[in-house]
């Protein structure tokens, strides 16, 4: 019987960034936004994608 895998809990993160503050702020905002929305459903419906594929019979 395999040993159960223990998932570590992250208490803190240290980031070293070599760039300007504005770019870092944008990066952090996107990371936080992705984290907060990671459990939400997509905002577009499936009908936006279903049967919207084009088959092209070209070779490279």
N, C-alpha and C positions, 0 to 999 in steps of 0.2 A: 504494500500500500504506500503510495507516494506521500511525502511530507506536504502538509498544507502550506501554500505560499502565503507569507505575511506581507500585506501591502503597507509600505511605510507611510507615515503621516508627516507631511512637510509643515514645519512650524515657521520657517523663515527662508528667504531667498536673498542671496547677495548678488548684485549685478554690477559688473565693471563695464563702463561704457566709454568709448573713445570717440567722441563726436560732440556736436553742438546740442544745447539744451532743448531747443525746439523739436528737433528730430527725435530725441529721447522721449519727450513728453508725448509726441504723437504715437510712438511705439508703445509706451506704457498704456495710453488710452485704448489703443486697439487690443492689447493683451487683456486688459481688465474687461473690456466690452465682450471679447470672445469668451472669457471665463464666465461672466454673468449670464450670457446667452447660450451657454453650452447645453443646457437642458431644455431649451425652448424649441418648438417646432419651426420649420421653415416658413417664411412669410409668403412664399409664392405657392400657388396650388399645383397639383400634379398635372392638371390639364394644360399648364403652360409648357410642359415637356412631352407629354404623350403624343405620339404620332407626328412629331415635329422634326423628325430626322430625315435628312436627305441622303440617299444612297448614290454615290458617284462612282461610276464604273471606269475610272481612270487608273492607269498604272504609272508609277513614278518614272 
